[in-house]
Amino acid sequence: MDAFVRIIGPELTTRMGQPVIIFNKPGGGSQIAVADMMSAPADGYSVFVGQTGDFSVNPFLYKNSTYLPTRDFDGVAMLARAPQVMLTNVSGKINSVQSLKQTMSSADGSVLYGSFGSGTAPHLLGHMLSRGGSRAKFTHVPYKGFPPVMQAIMTQEIDLLFDAVPGTLNLMKTGKVIPLAVADSSRNSHLPNVPTTAEIGFPSLVMDFWLGVAVKKGTPRPIINKIHEAFEYALSNPENWKKLSDQGYSRVSMSPEKFDAFVRDEGSKMKPLIVETGVSIE
């Protein structure tokens, strides 16, 4: 996400007519970054760029979350999206749709699925898959971040992993990891020969990775519109978009009002799913 914003940073500066400084503030489920924005005036000079989890998962996942997007944010723009992909090891016991279904149909079957941590998209998707008529035992194996879970799928420590297209393209080039399905309603242009989850019999197994922009609630509408227009301008640069498209992103354009509605809808879908998993982080 940091790299995404840095690609379009120069055009943001050009359009805004003043320097746009990018701060990467990870940690606490983005609560540190959000707290910085919330402590500043609602004047548009502090802008939050976040991803799916920041807007629609973390506020419900963290027991003492300090923010709620529908209460504390004014939406500015949706920037891009990328579907999640179901991955497996080419030499693993589950290395095809057929072997996945055979395993799931057996009461003696077992599936180890990895994630970057409890409550992340790979965890939630694995949970959703497990309730899709499976008789097998699904076990969630959380890892501390991206590198260890990628190592786990390449060394067959786990059977399945979901990850967004931008994170999977280089991984698949190793030849050790293959995609079984794209968790989307339509095929992905970067993986045109990979079926959707609906095509392999799991139509409800759909989830996007997406990037969005927000400001503090109460920011004047003309300022929100100006920031929105600056991001649209930056993403319309062909050179910028080619770099982002090559990474696996698809362009999405939403007005501030539509993005607000989208965030509300996503939260209403994710909250009960998180409750169902029983996961809560202090």
Backbone torsions as a table, in degrees:
resi	resn	phi	psi	omega
1	MET	NA	-40.8	178.1
2	ASP	-60.4	-44.3	179.9
3	ALA	-63.8	-37.6	178.9
4	PHE	-57.2	-50.9	-176.1
5	VAL	-68.1	-35.0	-179.4
6	ARG	-67.7	-28.9	176.9
7	ILE	-64.0	-39.7	-176.8
8	ILE	-95.4	-1.5	-177.4
9	GLY	-54.7	-47.0	-178.9
10	PRO	-59.2	-39.5	179.2
11	GLU	-70.9	-32.5	175.0
12	LEU	-61.9	-43.3	178.0
13	THR	-61.5	-44.2	-179.9
14	THR	-60.5	-46.9	-175.1
15	ARG	-72.6	-35.5	-179.0
16	MET	-79.0	-18.6	179.0
17	GLY	75.0	18.7	178.4
18	GLN	-160.0	158.1	-176.5
19	PRO	-60.0	135.6	173.1
20	VAL	-107.3	112.9	-176.3
21	ILE	-100.8	128.6	-176.0
22	ILE	-103.5	121.7	176.3
23	PHE	-112.2	126.4	175.3
24	ASN	-96.0	110.3	-176.8
25	LYS	-123.4	80.6	-179.8
26	PRO	-76.9	171.2	173.7
27	GLY	109.2	146.2	175.9
28	GLY	63.5	32.1	-179.2
29	GLY	60.4	38.2	-179.7
30	SER	70.5	7.3	-179.2
31	GLN	-66.8	-27.9	177.3
32	ILE	-66.6	-47.3	-180.0
33	ALA	-64.5	-43.0	-180.0
34	VAL	-64.5	-40.5	-179.9
35	ALA	-60.5	-37.6	177.5
36	ASP	-61.5	-45.6	179.8
37	MET	-65.8	-41.4	-176.2
38	MET	-69.7	-22.2	179.3
39	SER	-83.9	-9.9	-179.7
40	ALA	-93.5	161.8	176.7
41	PRO	-62.7	154.6	178.3
42	ALA	-84.0	66.5	-175.7
43	ASP	-121.9	4.7	177.6
44	GLY	86.3	-1.6	179.5
45	TYR	-82.2	-16.3	173.8
46	SER	-116.7	119.0	-174.6
47	VAL	-124.4	137.8	179.8
48	PHE	-106.1	125.7	172.4
49	VAL	-111.1	119.5	-176.5
50	GLY	-134.5	176.8	-179.9
51	GLN	-118.3	-178.5	-173.9
52	THR	-42.6	-53.1	-176.4
53	GLY	-62.2	-37.0	-178.3
54	ASP	-63.6	-36.7	-176.2
55	PHE	-89.6	-37.5	-168.0
56	SER	-123.7	-2.8	-179.2
57	VAL	-120.3	-57.4	-172.8
58	ASN	-56.5	-37.0	178.8
59	PRO	-60.6	-23.4	-179.9
60	PHE	-102.9	-19.5	-177.5
61	LEU	-81.6	-40.5	-177.8
62	TYR	-85.0	122.9	-174.7
63	LYS	-58.2	-38.2	-178.4
64	ASN	-112.1	39.9	179.6
65	SER	-56.0	136.4	-176.6
66	THR	-92.4	-1.3	-177.7
67	TYR	-144.2	156.6	174.0
68	LEU	-137.2	113.9	-173.4
69	PRO	-53.2	-41.8	-178.2
70	THR	-66.9	-21.0	179.8
71	ARG	-97.3	-36.1	-168.5
72	ASP	-107.5	-14.4	-175.5
73	PHE	-112.2	151.9	160.5
74	ASP	-111.6	123.5	180.0
75	GLY	-67.5	146.5	178.3
76	VAL	-115.0	-51.6	-175.1
77	ALA	-166.2	150.4	163.9
78	MET	-92.9	136.3	-176.3
79	LEU	-100.7	-48.4	-175.2
80	ALA	-166.4	166.7	178.2
81	ARG	-142.4	162.9	174.3
82	ALA	-156.7	131.0	-179.0
83	PRO	-72.5	160.1	173.6
84	GLN	-82.6	150.9	-178.7
85	VAL	-123.5	136.5	174.9
86	MET	-84.0	118.7	-175.6
87	LEU	-114.7	151.5	174.6
88	THR	-148.4	167.5	178.7
89	ASN	-84.1	135.0	-176.5
90	VAL	-60.6	-24.8	-179.3
91	SER	-105.1	6.8	-176.7
92	GLY	-79.1	172.3	180.0
93	LYS	-68.6	-26.8	173.7
94	ILE	-111.4	99.1	-178.1
95	ASN	-132.4	19.0	177.0
96	SER	-159.3	164.3	176.6
97	VAL	-62.1	-39.0	-179.6
98	GLN	-62.1	-45.9	-179.1
99	SER	-69.3	-30.5	175.2
100	LEU	-63.5	-47.8	-177.9
101	LYS	-68.1	-36.2	177.3
102	GLN	-63.6	-43.0	179.0
103	THR	-64.1	-44.0	-178.0
104	MET	-67.5	-26.0	-177.2
105	SER	-83.4	-9.3	-176.5
106	SER	-101.0	133.3	177.3
107	ALA	-67.4	-20.1	178.1
108	ASP	-91.6	-2.1	-177.3
109	GLY	-75.4	155.8	176.8
110	SER	-142.9	143.8	-179.9
111	VAL	-133.3	121.4	173.5
112	LEU	-98.9	118.5	178.3
113	TYR	-119.7	136.3	-174.4
114	GLY	-99.1	168.0	176.4
115	SER	-156.5	171.8	176.2
116	PHE	-83.3	-1.2	-178.7
117	GLY	151.0	160.3	-179.3
118	SER	-60.9	134.6	178.3
119	GLY	87.0	-4.8	177.5
120	THR	-77.3	166.8	-178.3
121	ALA	-55.7	-44.1	178.0
122	PRO	-59.2	-36.4	177.1
123	HIS	-65.9	-48.3	-176.8
124	LEU	-64.8	-39.3	179.5
125	LEU	-68.5	-39.9	176.2
126	GLY	-61.5	-40.0	176.9
127	HIS	-63.9	-43.3	179.1
128	MET	-61.9	-40.4	178.6
129	LEU	-64.4	-38.8	-176.8
130	SER	-64.9	-27.5	-179.0
131	ARG	-92.3	7.4	-177.9
132	GLY	-88.2	49.5	177.0
133	GLY	81.7	17.8	-177.2
134	SER	-80.5	141.1	172.6
135	ARG	-99.7	-13.5	-177.4
136	ALA	-78.1	162.0	177.0
137	LYS	-88.4	121.3	176.2
138	PHE	-99.4	131.8	178.5
139	THR	-124.2	124.5	178.7
140	HIS	-84.0	129.7	178.5
141	VAL	-119.8	98.4	-179.4
142	PRO	-81.4	138.1	175.8
143	TYR	-115.9	162.4	-178.4
144	LYS	-91.1	75.8	175.2
145	GLY	105.4	-178.7	-172.4
146	PHE	-70.1	-53.0	-174.7
147	PRO	-57.4	-46.5	-177.5
148	PRO	-66.6	-34.2	179.9
149	VAL	-73.4	-32.3	175.5
150	MET	-66.6	-40.1	176.0
151	GLN	-62.8	-37.0	-178.5
152	ALA	-65.1	-41.0	-179.7
153	ILE	-72.7	-31.3	-179.6
154	MET	-75.6	-24.7	-179.4
155	THR	-104.4	8.7	177.6
156	GLN	65.6	25.9	171.1
157	GLU	-68.2	-28.6	177.3
158	ILE	-127.5	161.5	-177.5
159	ASP	-93.8	-36.0	-175.1
160	LEU	-136.7	152.0	173.9
161	LEU	-150.1	134.3	171.2
162	PHE	-100.4	136.8	174.3
163	ASP	-153.1	155.3	-179.3
164	ALA	-72.1	154.7	-176.8
165	VAL	-50.2	-46.5	-178.9
166	PRO	-57.5	-29.8	179.9
167	GLY	-86.1	-12.6	-173.3
168	THR	-101.5	-23.4	-172.6
169	LEU	-58.7	-49.8	179.4
170	ASN	-68.5	-34.5	179.4
171	LEU	-62.5	-41.3	-178.5
172	MET	-69.5	-23.4	178.8
173	LYS	-67.6	-18.1	177.7
174	THR	-68.8	-21.2	-178.7
175	GLY	83.1	-6.3	-179.1
176	LYS	-90.0	-21.8	-176.1
177	VAL	-120.3	134.4	-179.2
178	ILE	-125.4	150.7	177.3
179	PRO	-89.2	133.2	175.5
180	LEU	-93.3	-36.0	-177.6
181	ALA	-163.4	155.8	174.4
182	VAL	-101.8	127.1	-176.9
183	ALA	-81.3	68.1	-176.4
184	ASP	-149.0	168.7	-179.5
185	SER	-83.4	-12.8	178.0
186	SER	-141.8	159.5	-178.4
187	ARG	-67.3	155.5	-177.2
188	ASN	-97.9	139.0	-176.4
189	SER	-64.7	-25.6	178.6
190	HIS	-80.3	-20.4	-179.4
191	LEU	-132.6	61.6	-171.5
192	PRO	-64.2	-21.7	-178.5
193	ASN	-95.4	2.6	180.0
194	VAL	-96.4	125.1	-177.9
195	PRO	-69.3	161.6	173.5
196	THR	-81.0	164.8	176.6
197	THR	-62.8	-31.6	176.8
198	ALA	-64.8	-39.5	-178.8
199	GLU	-64.9	-28.5	-179.3
200	ILE	-98.7	8.0	172.1
201	GLY	105.5	11.9	179.4
202	PHE	-127.3	70.5	-173.3
203	PRO	-64.5	-25.0	-178.8
204	SER	-87.4	-4.9	-177.9
205	LEU	-86.3	76.8	-176.1
206	VAL	-132.7	129.9	176.7
207	MET	-159.4	136.5	178.7
208	ASP	-102.6	153.7	160.6
209	PHE	-101.8	125.3	-178.7
210	TRP	-139.9	159.2	-179.3
211	LEU	-118.9	135.5	-179.4
212	GLY	-140.4	167.4	-176.8
213	VAL	-124.7	138.3	178.1
214	ALA	-143.1	160.1	173.4
215	VAL	-128.1	172.2	-179.7
216	LYS	-64.9	138.4	178.4
217	LYS	-54.4	134.7	-179.9
218	GLY	100.2	-3.1	176.3
219	THR	-64.1	132.7	-178.4
220	PRO	-56.1	140.0	-176.8
221	ARG	-57.3	-41.2	178.2
222	PRO	-59.7	-34.4	178.2
223	ILE	-70.7	-42.5	176.6
224	ILE	-58.0	-44.7	-179.2
225	ASN	-63.8	-36.8	179.4
226	LYS	-66.8	-42.1	178.8
227	ILE	-66.7	-41.6	177.1
228	HIS	-56.5	-47.5	-177.7
229	GLU	-64.2	-34.9	179.5
230	ALA	-65.8	-41.8	177.5
231	PHE	-67.0	-40.3	177.2
232	GLU	-60.7	-42.2	179.0
233	TYR	-62.0	-46.7	-177.8
234	ALA	-63.0	-38.2	-178.7
235	LEU	-78.7	-16.2	178.9
236	SER	-81.5	-9.1	177.1
237	ASN	-67.6	118.0	-174.4
238	PRO	-57.6	-39.2	-179.2
239	GLU	-66.0	-42.8	177.3
240	ASN	-60.8	-48.7	-173.8
241	TRP	-68.3	-31.7	176.9
242	LYS	-62.1	-42.4	178.6
243	LYS	-60.6	-42.5	-177.8
244	LEU	-73.7	-39.1	178.0
245	SER	-64.2	-39.7	179.1
246	ASP	-62.8	-23.7	177.7
247	GLN	-81.9	-10.9	177.4
248	GLY	113.1	5.3	-179.0
249	TYR	-85.6	150.4	171.5
250	SER	-115.2	141.9	-176.5
251	ARG	-76.5	136.8	174.0
252	VAL	-134.4	130.3	178.4
253	SER	-118.2	124.3	178.8
254	MET	-135.5	141.2	172.8
255	SER	-68.5	160.9	176.2
256	PRO	-54.2	-40.4	-178.9
257	GLU	-66.2	-42.0	179.6
258	LYS	-68.5	-35.1	178.4
259	PHE	-67.4	-39.2	174.8
260	ASP	-56.7	-46.5	-179.3
261	ALA	-65.5	-39.0	179.1
262	PHE	-61.8	-45.2	180.0
263	VAL	-62.7	-39.7	176.9
264	ARG	-60.7	-45.9	-178.4
265	ASP	-64.8	-42.9	-179.8
266	GLU	-62.6	-42.7	178.7
267	GLY	-62.5	-39.1	-179.4
268	SER	-67.8	-25.5	177.4
269	LYS	-83.7	-39.3	-174.5
270	MET	-76.9	-36.2	-175.4
271	LYS	-56.3	-51.4	179.3
272	PRO	-65.0	-29.6	178.1
273	LEU	-67.0	-41.4	178.2
274	ILE	-65.1	-42.5	177.5
275	VAL	-60.1	-40.4	-178.9
276	GLU	-62.9	-36.9	-179.9
277	THR	-72.0	-21.4	-179.1
278	GLY	77.9	11.8	-177.8
279	VAL	-87.6	134.9	174.8
280	SER	-148.0	130.2	-177.5
281	ILE	-108.7	132.3	-179.8
282	GLU	-68.7	NA	NA
